[in-house]
Amino acid sequence: MRKGSTILDATATMARRDGTREIEADTMPALEANIPDGWQLLTVRSI
């Protein structure tokens, strides 16, 4: 996240018992909305 900015570019890692997957979104609420049912958010990396 850039200093003084409210824009977030992030990549998240999610997992469930059979593997992991990455998703991308512009905001944290958008990331959370894209987590499939049964998956757990593990990390969020700002790029």
C-alpha positions in Angstrom: 0.0 0.0 0.0 1.4 3.4 -1.0 1.9 6.0 1.7 -1.1 8.2 2.0 -3.2 6.0 -0.3 -6.4 4.1 0.4 -6.0 1.9 -2.7 -4.8 -1.7 -2.0 -3.4 -4.0 -4.6 -3.0 -7.4 -2.9 -2.7 -11.1 -3.5 -4.1 -13.6 -0.9 -3.3 -17.2 -0.3 -6.2 -19.5 0.8 -6.3 -23.1 1.8 -8.6 -26.0 2.3 -7.7 -29.6 3.0 -7.0 -30.5 -0.6 -4.7 -27.6 -1.6 -4.1 -23.8 -1.9 -5.1 -21.2 -4.4 -4.3 -17.5 -5.0 -6.8 -14.8 -5.7 -6.3 -11.1 -6.5 -8.5 -8.0 -5.7 -8.2 -4.2 -5.3 -9.7 -4.0 -1.8 -9.8 -6.1 1.3 -13.6 -6.4 1.1 -13.3 -7.6 -2.5 -10.7 -10.2 -1.4 -13.0 -11.4 1.3 -16.0 -11.6 -1.0 -13.9 -13.8 -3.4 -13.1 -16.5 -0.9 -15.0 -19.6 -1.9 -17.2 -21.4 0.7 -15.2 -23.9 2.7 -11.9 -22.0 2.2 -9.8 -20.1 4.8 -7.8 -16.9 4.2 -4.2 -17.6 5.2 -2.1 -14.6 4.1 -2.6 -11.2 2.3 0.4 -9.7 0.5 0.3 -6.1 -0.8 2.0 -5.7 -4.2 
